[in-house]
Amino acid sequence: MRRRIARALAVAIVALGICAAEESVRADSPADLDVAPPSNATVEQPRPFGYVVGDLLAQRVLLELNGHAFEPAMSPPAERVSAWLERRPARLASAPDGRQWLTVEYQIINAPQALTRVQIPAWQLKSKAGTDALRIGGWPISIAPLALGPGDLDALRPDRSTPIIATEPIQRRIVIGSCALTATLAVWLGWWLWRNRRASAAQPFASALREIRKVGEASPEAWQALHRAFDRTAGHVTQSATLPSLFQRAPQLAPMRVSIEQFFEQSSERFFGAGLPRDALSVRALCTQLRRIEKSNER
């Protein structure tokens, strides 16, 4: 029985202390939002939600009034400012642009039983000259208990909606970029094919092969086309006696030496002798092999 009485007295003393402290702060702080004059300071306020007991939150006050630097007479004292908040020593810091900022931190010193909305009290800074004052308005925050009850979830701050991104400009840029890339690749491919075709058309055995396909390999013009290809490759009129100079200038044709010598012998028989033998070589097949060697030598 004595323990229950002692516990009840302790709870009553704590409750009276909290209420007395809160009433004392209200009496000593004429800067409550309902009666305080409007704020004239530039203030970076803390976020208004998401705090529990022990958390720190900070106000940053720009020491500037009406476009001029403000020199305070003294910093706000470190003290308990409400039943929920205690002010810590202020800090002065310079920004990169040279302006002075006063940082005032508050610590939450009580834990509510349910999600509670409280307020950082308004306060003011007097100038060193005593003629002006910076007035900092109150700021509401919400403090959550350490363990939320079933009904506290409904009072939580709603989730921030996801911003909608305009996708039309992005899609338009993708389409334009894709078309430009496709056009560039098509132009490059066309140029590459045109260059290779033009280079191939200028090669001796490529020209001869096209002419042989056109006139047929049995015609005299087919044999003459292959002769002209050998002449262009050697740089002079080629005959059986001058074949060594051909292989010296175009050593890549050396593997076909036997077939080339046979071509010149049969060509001499056809145009100046008894005609082609029964086992005459195929001019088209020989030119095709020579064109393959010529093409591989272009790379």
VEXDREN-2710 file (C-alpha; in Angstrom, 1 decimal):
% VEXDREN-2710
k/r/px/py/pz
1/MET/0.0/0.0/0.0
2/ARG/2.8/2.4/0.9
3/ARG/4.5/1.6/-2.5
4/ARG/1.4/2.5/-4.4
5/ILE/1.0/5.8/-2.5
6/ALA/4.7/6.7/-3.1
7/ARG/4.4/5.9/-6.8
8/ALA/1.2/8.0/-7.2
9/LEU/2.9/10.9/-5.4
10/ALA/5.9/10.7/-7.8
11/VAL/3.7/10.7/-10.9
12/ALA/1.8/13.7/-9.6
13/ILE/5.0/15.6/-8.8
14/VAL/6.4/14.9/-12.4
15/ALA/3.1/16.0/-14.0
16/LEU/3.0/19.2/-11.9
17/GLY/6.6/19.9/-12.8
18/ILE/5.8/19.6/-16.5
19/CYS/2.7/21.8/-16.3
20/ALA/4.6/24.4/-14.2
21/ALA/7.5/24.5/-16.6
22/GLU/5.1/24.9/-19.6
23/GLU/3.2/27.7/-17.8
24/SER/6.5/29.3/-16.9
25/VAL/7.7/29.3/-20.5
26/ARG/4.4/30.7/-21.7
27/ALA/4.6/33.5/-19.1
28/ASP/8.2/34.3/-20.0
29/SER/7.8/34.1/-23.8
30/PRO/5.6/36.9/-25.1
31/ALA/6.5/35.7/-28.6
32/ASP/3.7/33.1/-28.8
33/LEU/2.2/33.0/-32.3
34/ASP/-1.2/34.4/-31.2
35/VAL/0.3/37.6/-29.7
36/ALA/3.8/37.9/-31.3
37/PRO/4.4/40.5/-33.9
38/PRO/5.0/39.2/-37.5
39/SER/8.4/37.8/-38.3
40/ASN/10.8/40.0/-40.1
41/ALA/13.7/37.6/-40.3
42/THR/14.9/35.2/-43.0
43/VAL/14.7/31.8/-41.4
44/GLU/15.4/28.2/-42.5
45/GLN/13.0/26.2/-40.4
46/PRO/13.4/22.5/-39.6
47/ARG/11.1/19.9/-41.2
48/PRO/7.7/19.9/-39.5
49/PHE/7.4/16.1/-38.9
50/GLY/9.3/12.9/-38.0
51/TYR/10.7/13.6/-34.5
52/VAL/10.8/11.6/-31.3
53/VAL/12.3/12.2/-27.9
54/GLY/16.1/13.0/-28.0
55/ASP/16.1/14.3/-31.6
56/LEU/17.7/17.6/-32.5
57/LEU/16.2/20.2/-34.8
58/ALA/17.8/23.5/-36.0
59/GLN/16.7/26.9/-37.0
60/ARG/19.0/29.0/-39.2
61/VAL/18.5/32.7/-39.0
62/LEU/20.1/35.1/-41.5
63/LEU/21.7/38.0/-39.6
64/GLU/20.4/40.6/-42.0
65/LEU/17.6/43.2/-41.7
66/ASN/16.3/45.4/-44.5
67/GLY/19.3/44.5/-46.7
68/HIS/21.9/45.4/-44.1
69/ALA/24.0/43.3/-41.8
70/PHE/22.5/42.8/-38.3
71/GLU/24.7/42.6/-35.2
72/PRO/22.9/41.0/-32.3
73/ALA/23.4/42.2/-28.8
74/MET/23.6/38.6/-27.5
75/SER/22.8/35.1/-28.6
76/PRO/19.6/33.5/-27.4
77/PRO/20.3/31.7/-24.0
78/ALA/20.5/28.0/-23.7
79/GLU/17.4/27.0/-21.7
80/ARG/14.2/25.1/-21.6
81/VAL/11.7/26.8/-23.9
82/SER/8.6/24.6/-23.4
83/ALA/7.5/21.3/-21.9
84/TRP/8.8/19.6/-25.0
85/LEU/11.9/21.5/-26.2
86/GLU/15.2/22.7/-24.8
87/ARG/17.3/25.3/-26.6
88/ARG/21.0/24.5/-26.9
89/PRO/23.9/27.1/-27.3
90/ALA/23.7/29.0/-30.6
91/ARG/26.4/28.9/-33.3
92/LEU/27.5/31.6/-35.7
93/ALA/28.7/30.7/-39.1
94/SER/29.6/32.5/-42.3
95/ALA/28.2/31.4/-45.7
96/PRO/30.4/31.3/-48.9
97/ASP/28.7/34.6/-50.0
98/GLY/30.0/36.3/-46.8
99/ARG/26.6/36.5/-45.0
100/GLN/26.3/35.5/-41.4
101/TRP/23.9/32.8/-40.2
102/LEU/22.9/32.0/-36.6
103/THR/22.1/28.4/-36.0
104/VAL/19.9/27.6/-33.0
105/GLU/19.3/24.0/-32.1
106/TYR/16.5/22.5/-30.0
107/GLN/16.3/19.1/-28.4
108/ILE/13.1/17.2/-27.7
109/ILE/13.1/16.3/-24.0
110/ASN/9.7/14.6/-23.6
111/ALA/8.0/11.7/-25.3
112/PRO/4.2/12.0/-25.8
113/GLN/1.8/9.1/-25.4
114/ALA/0.3/9.8/-28.8
115/LEU/1.3/11.7/-32.0
116/THR/1.4/15.3/-30.8
117/ARG/1.7/18.7/-32.6
118/VAL/3.7/21.2/-30.7
119/GLN/5.4/24.5/-31.6
120/ILE/8.8/26.0/-31.5
121/PRO/8.1/29.3/-29.7
122/ALA/8.7/32.6/-31.4
123/TRP/11.6/34.6/-30.2
124/GLN/13.6/37.7/-31.1
125/LEU/17.1/39.1/-31.3
126/LYS/17.8/42.7/-30.2
127/SER/20.5/44.6/-32.1
128/LYS/23.6/45.8/-30.3
129/ALA/22.5/49.4/-30.9
130/GLY/19.1/48.6/-29.2
131/THR/17.1/50.2/-32.0
132/ASP/16.0/47.2/-34.0
133/ALA/15.2/43.5/-33.5
134/LEU/15.0/40.4/-35.6
135/ARG/11.7/38.6/-34.9
136/ILE/11.6/34.8/-35.5
137/GLY/8.1/33.4/-35.7
138/GLY/6.9/30.2/-34.2
139/TRP/7.1/26.9/-36.1
140/PRO/4.9/23.8/-35.7
141/ILE/6.4/20.3/-35.5
142/SER/4.9/16.9/-34.7
143/ILE/6.5/14.6/-32.1
144/ALA/5.7/10.9/-32.2
145/PRO/5.8/8.4/-29.3
146/LEU/8.4/5.8/-29.3
147/ALA/5.8/3.2/-30.0
148/LEU/2.8/4.1/-32.1
149/GLY/-0.7/2.9/-31.2
150/PRO/-3.3/1.6/-33.6
151/GLY/-5.0/5.0/-34.0
152/ASP/-1.8/7.0/-34.4
153/LEU/-1.2/5.8/-37.9
154/ASP/-4.2/7.8/-39.2
155/ALA/-2.6/11.0/-37.8
156/LEU/0.7/10.6/-39.6
157/ARG/1.7/13.0/-42.3
158/PRO/0.5/11.6/-45.7
159/ASP/3.1/10.4/-48.2
160/ARG/4.3/13.0/-50.7
161/SER/2.9/12.3/-54.1
162/THR/5.4/11.3/-56.8
163/PRO/6.0/14.2/-59.2
164/ILE/4.8/13.5/-62.8
165/ILE/7.6/13.6/-65.3
166/ALA/6.8/14.9/-68.8
167/THR/7.8/12.0/-71.0
168/GLU/6.8/13.5/-74.4
169/PRO/10.0/15.7/-74.7
170/ILE/12.2/12.7/-73.8
171/GLN/10.4/10.5/-76.3
172/ARG/10.8/13.2/-78.9
173/ARG/14.5/13.5/-78.3
174/ILE/14.9/9.7/-78.5
175/VAL/13.1/9.5/-81.8
176/ILE/15.1/12.4/-83.3
177/GLY/18.4/10.9/-82.0
178/SER/17.5/7.5/-83.4
179/CYS/16.6/8.9/-86.8
180/ALA/19.8/10.9/-86.9
181/LEU/21.8/7.8/-86.0
182/THR/20.0/5.7/-88.6
183/ALA/20.6/8.3/-91.3
184/THR/24.3/8.6/-90.4
185/LEU/24.8/4.8/-90.5
186/ALA/22.9/4.5/-93.8
187/VAL/25.0/7.3/-95.4
188/TRP/28.2/5.7/-94.1
189/LEU/27.2/2.3/-95.3
190/GLY/26.2/3.6/-98.7
191/TRP/29.5/5.5/-99.0
192/TRP/31.5/2.3/-98.0
193/LEU/29.6/0.2/-100.5
194/TRP/30.1/2.8/-103.3
195/ARG/33.8/3.1/-102.5
196/ASN/34.3/-0.7/-102.6
197/ARG/32.3/-1.1/-105.7
198/ARG/34.2/1.7/-107.5
199/ALA/37.5/0.3/-106.3
200/SER/36.5/-3.2/-107.5
201/ALA/35.3/-1.9/-110.8
202/ALA/38.7/-0.4/-111.5
203/GLN/40.6/-3.7/-110.8
204/PRO/41.8/-5.6/-113.9
205/PHE/40.3/-9.0/-113.2
206/ALA/37.1/-7.6/-111.8
207/SER/36.5/-5.8/-115.2
208/ALA/37.5/-8.9/-117.1
209/LEU/35.1/-11.1/-115.1
210/ARG/32.2/-8.8/-115.8
211/GLU/32.9/-8.8/-119.5
212/ILE/33.3/-12.6/-119.6
213/ARG/29.9/-13.0/-118.0
214/LYS/28.5/-10.6/-120.5
215/VAL/29.9/-12.1/-123.7
216/GLY/30.2/-15.8/-122.6
217/GLU/33.4/-17.6/-122.0
218/ALA/33.4/-19.4/-125.4
219/SER/33.7/-16.2/-127.4
220/PRO/37.0/-14.7/-128.5
221/GLU/36.1/-11.5/-126.6
222/ALA/36.3/-13.4/-123.3
223/TRP/39.9/-14.5/-124.0
224/GLN/40.8/-11.0/-125.1
225/ALA/39.3/-9.5/-121.9
226/LEU/41.5/-11.8/-119.8
227/HIS/44.5/-10.8/-121.9
228/ARG/43.8/-7.2/-121.1
229/ALA/43.6/-7.9/-117.4
230/PHE/47.1/-9.5/-117.5
231/ASP/48.4/-6.5/-119.4
232/ARG/47.0/-4.0/-116.9
233/THR/48.4/-6.1/-114.0
234/ALA/51.9/-6.3/-115.5
235/GLY/51.9/-2.8/-116.8
236/HIS/52.8/-3.8/-120.3
237/VAL/51.7/-6.3/-123.0
238/THR/52.0/-9.8/-121.6
239/GLN/53.1/-12.8/-123.6
240/SER/54.4/-16.2/-122.7
241/ALA/58.0/-14.9/-122.9
242/THR/57.2/-12.0/-120.5
243/LEU/55.4/-13.9/-117.9
244/PRO/58.3/-13.8/-115.4
245/SER/57.9/-10.0/-115.2
246/LEU/54.2/-10.5/-114.5
247/PHE/54.9/-12.7/-111.5
248/GLN/57.7/-10.4/-110.4
249/ARG/55.2/-7.4/-110.3
250/ALA/52.3/-9.4/-109.0
251/PRO/53.8/-12.2/-106.8
252/GLN/50.3/-13.0/-105.4
253/LEU/49.6/-14.7/-108.7
254/ALA/52.4/-17.2/-108.3
255/PRO/50.1/-20.0/-107.0
256/MET/48.2/-19.8/-110.3
257/ARG/51.4/-19.9/-112.5
258/VAL/50.7/-23.3/-114.1
259/SER/47.1/-22.3/-115.1
260/ILE/48.3/-18.9/-116.4
261/GLU/51.0/-20.4/-118.6
262/GLN/48.4/-22.9/-119.9
263/PHE/46.1/-20.0/-120.7
264/PHE/48.7/-18.3/-122.8
265/GLU/49.7/-21.5/-124.6
266/GLN/46.0/-22.3/-125.5
267/SER/45.4/-18.7/-126.4
268/SER/48.2/-18.8/-128.9
269/GLU/46.8/-22.0/-130.4
270/ARG/43.3/-20.5/-130.6
271/PHE/44.2/-17.3/-132.4
272/PHE/47.4/-18.4/-134.3
273/GLY/47.3/-22.1/-134.5
274/ALA/45.1/-25.1/-134.9
275/GLY/42.5/-24.0/-132.4
276/LEU/41.6/-24.9/-128.8
277/PRO/42.2/-28.5/-127.6
278/ARG/39.4/-30.6/-126.3
279/ASP/40.6/-30.2/-122.7
280/ALA/40.8/-26.4/-122.9
281/LEU/40.6/-24.6/-119.6
282/SER/37.7/-22.5/-118.5
283/VAL/38.4/-18.8/-119.0
284/ARG/35.6/-17.9/-116.6
285/ALA/36.9/-20.2/-113.9
286/LEU/40.4/-19.0/-114.2
287/CYS/39.3/-15.3/-114.1
288/THR/37.2/-16.0/-111.1
289/GLN/40.2/-17.5/-109.2
290/LEU/42.4/-14.6/-110.2
291/ARG/39.7/-12.1/-109.1
292/ARG/39.5/-13.8/-105.7
293/ILE/43.3/-13.4/-105.3
294/GLU/43.0/-9.8/-106.5
295/LYS/40.2/-9.1/-104.0
296/SER/42.1/-10.6/-101.1
297/ASN/45.1/-8.5/-102.0
298/GLU/43.0/-5.3/-101.8
299/ARG/42.4/-5.7/-98.0
END
